[in-house]
Amino acid sequence: MVKNHFFHKCHDSSNLSRDNMLLINYLSVAFILFILGVLGIIVNRKNIIILLMSVELMLLSINFLLLTISSFIDDLNGQIFAFYILVVAAAESAIGLSILVAYYRVKGSISVKFINLLKG
């Protein structure tokens, strides 16, 4: 009788334990990256470039989480959703940086305290 390799792999207790530990490590990295992004926003409120980088770090940590979970449960939907988030994050960065360049050309500074002058 030939054993099903997938069934044997999934129900081996040592393999399950190792996979769970690997998943916990990946989740810890994603959580630490997200917390670093939140701290970057909270601590530094004067530099717009660092604020944008912190938002990007938070989006990338969520992407890392989606990719980790989707590969752990063998589902492609999380990977496709992570791709869409990357596309939106790239567009957000391009638009945000172009607004900052236009603002810098007009005012000569990109300080956060003068950003309320952008209201129309």
C-alpha positions as a Markdown table, in Angstrom:
| # | Residue | x | y | z |
|---|---|---|---|---|
| 1 | Met | 0.0 | 0.0 | 0.0 |
| 2 | Val | 1.4 | 3.4 | -1.1 |
| 3 | Lys | 1.0 | 6.2 | 1.5 |
| 4 | Asn | -0.1 | 9.6 | 0.3 |
| 5 | His | 3.0 | 11.8 | 0.7 |
| 6 | Phe | 0.9 | 14.9 | 1.3 |
| 7 | Phe | -1.2 | 13.3 | 4.0 |
| 8 | His | 1.9 | 12.0 | 5.7 |
| 9 | Lys | 3.6 | 15.3 | 5.4 |
| 10 | Cys | 0.6 | 17.2 | 6.9 |
| 11 | His | 0.1 | 14.8 | 9.8 |
| 12 | Asp | 3.6 | 14.4 | 10.9 |
| 13 | Ser | 3.8 | 16.1 | 14.3 |
| 14 | Ser | 7.5 | 17.2 | 14.0 |
| 15 | Asn | 6.8 | 18.7 | 10.6 |
| 16 | Leu | 3.7 | 20.5 | 11.9 |
| 17 | Ser | 5.6 | 21.9 | 14.8 |
| 18 | Arg | 8.4 | 23.1 | 12.6 |
| 19 | Asp | 6.0 | 24.8 | 10.1 |
| 20 | Asn | 4.1 | 26.5 | 13.0 |
| 21 | Met | 7.4 | 27.8 | 14.4 |
| 22 | Leu | 8.4 | 29.1 | 10.9 |
| 23 | Leu | 5.0 | 30.8 | 10.6 |
| 24 | Ile | 5.3 | 32.4 | 14.0 |
| 25 | Asn | 8.7 | 33.7 | 13.0 |
| 26 | Tyr | 7.4 | 35.3 | 9.8 |
| 27 | Leu | 4.4 | 36.8 | 11.6 |
| 28 | Ser | 6.8 | 38.3 | 14.2 |
| 29 | Val | 8.8 | 39.9 | 11.4 |
| 30 | Ala | 5.7 | 41.3 | 9.8 |
| 31 | Phe | 4.4 | 42.6 | 13.2 |
| 32 | Ile | 7.8 | 44.3 | 14.0 |
| 33 | Leu | 7.9 | 46.0 | 10.6 |
| 34 | Phe | 4.3 | 47.3 | 11.1 |
| 35 | Ile | 5.2 | 48.6 | 14.5 |
| 36 | Leu | 8.3 | 50.3 | 13.1 |
| 37 | Gly | 6.1 | 52.0 | 10.5 |
| 38 | Val | 3.6 | 53.2 | 13.2 |
| 39 | Leu | 6.5 | 54.5 | 15.4 |
| 40 | Gly | 7.9 | 56.3 | 12.4 |
| 41 | Ile | 4.7 | 58.2 | 12.0 |
| 42 | Ile | 4.2 | 58.9 | 15.7 |
| 43 | Val | 7.8 | 59.9 | 16.5 |
| 44 | Asn | 8.6 | 61.9 | 13.4 |
| 45 | Arg | 5.9 | 64.4 | 12.5 |
| 46 | Lys | 8.1 | 67.0 | 10.9 |
| 47 | Asn | 9.6 | 65.3 | 7.9 |
| 48 | Ile | 7.1 | 64.4 | 5.2 |
| 49 | Ile | 9.5 | 62.0 | 3.4 |
| 50 | Ile | 9.9 | 59.9 | 6.5 |
| 51 | Leu | 6.1 | 59.9 | 7.0 |
| 52 | Leu | 5.7 | 58.5 | 3.5 |
| 53 | Met | 8.4 | 55.9 | 4.0 |
| 54 | Ser | 6.7 | 54.8 | 7.3 |
| 55 | Val | 3.3 | 54.4 | 5.4 |
| 56 | Glu | 5.1 | 52.3 | 2.8 |
| 57 | Leu | 6.8 | 50.2 | 5.5 |
| 58 | Met | 3.4 | 49.5 | 7.0 |
| 59 | Leu | 1.9 | 48.5 | 3.6 |
| 60 | Leu | 4.9 | 46.3 | 2.9 |
| 61 | Ser | 4.5 | 44.6 | 6.2 |
| 62 | Ile | 0.9 | 43.8 | 5.5 |
| 63 | Asn | 2.0 | 42.4 | 2.1 |
| 64 | Phe | 4.5 | 40.2 | 3.8 |
| 65 | Leu | 1.8 | 39.0 | 6.1 |
| 66 | Leu | -0.6 | 38.3 | 3.2 |
| 67 | Leu | 2.1 | 36.4 | 1.3 |
| 68 | Thr | 3.1 | 34.4 | 4.4 |
| 69 | Ile | -0.4 | 33.3 | 5.2 |
| 70 | Ser | -1.4 | 32.5 | 1.7 |
| 71 | Ser | 1.7 | 30.3 | 1.1 |
| 72 | Phe | 1.1 | 28.6 | 4.5 |
| 73 | Ile | -2.5 | 27.7 | 3.6 |
| 74 | Asp | -1.7 | 27.1 | -0.1 |
| 75 | Asp | -4.0 | 29.8 | -1.4 |
| 76 | Leu | -3.3 | 32.1 | -4.3 |
| 77 | Asn | -5.8 | 34.8 | -3.4 |
| 78 | Gly | -3.6 | 36.4 | -0.8 |
| 79 | Gln | -0.7 | 36.6 | -3.3 |
| 80 | Ile | -2.9 | 38.3 | -5.9 |
| 81 | Phe | -4.3 | 40.7 | -3.3 |
| 82 | Ala | -0.7 | 41.5 | -2.2 |
| 83 | Phe | 0.2 | 42.3 | -5.8 |
| 84 | Tyr | -2.7 | 44.8 | -6.0 |
| 85 | Ile | -1.6 | 46.4 | -2.8 |
| 86 | Leu | 1.9 | 46.8 | -4.2 |
| 87 | Val | 0.4 | 48.5 | -7.3 |
| 88 | Val | -1.6 | 50.9 | -5.2 |
| 89 | Ala | 1.4 | 51.6 | -2.9 |
| 90 | Ala | 3.5 | 52.4 | -6.0 |
| 91 | Ala | 0.9 | 54.8 | -7.4 |
| 92 | Glu | 0.5 | 56.4 | -4.0 |
| 93 | Ser | 4.3 | 57.0 | -3.7 |
| 94 | Ala | 4.5 | 58.4 | -7.2 |
| 95 | Ile | 1.6 | 60.8 | -6.7 |
| 96 | Gly | 2.8 | 61.8 | -3.2 |
| 97 | Leu | 6.3 | 62.5 | -4.3 |
| 98 | Ser | 5.1 | 64.5 | -7.3 |
| 99 | Ile | 2.9 | 66.7 | -5.0 |
| 100 | Leu | 5.9 | 67.2 | -2.7 |
| 101 | Val | 8.2 | 68.2 | -5.7 |
| 102 | Ala | 5.5 | 70.7 | -6.9 |
| 103 | Tyr | 5.1 | 72.1 | -3.4 |
| 104 | Tyr | 8.8 | 72.4 | -2.9 |
| 105 | Arg | 9.1 | 74.4 | -6.2 |
| 106 | Val | 6.5 | 76.8 | -5.1 |
| 107 | Lys | 7.4 | 77.3 | -1.4 |
| 108 | Gly | 11.0 | 76.2 | -1.2 |
| 109 | Ser | 10.4 | 74.0 | 1.8 |
| 110 | Ile | 8.5 | 70.8 | 2.5 |
| 111 | Ser | 8.0 | 71.2 | 6.2 |
| 112 | Val | 4.9 | 69.7 | 7.7 |
| 113 | Lys | 3.9 | 72.8 | 9.6 |
| 114 | Phe | 3.3 | 74.7 | 6.3 |
| 115 | Ile | 1.4 | 71.9 | 4.7 |
| 116 | Asn | -2.0 | 73.4 | 5.7 |
| 117 | Leu | -1.3 | 76.1 | 3.1 |
| 118 | Leu | -2.2 | 73.4 | 0.4 |
| 119 | Lys | -5.9 | 73.8 | 1.4 |
| 120 | Gly | -7.7 | 75.4 | -1.5 |
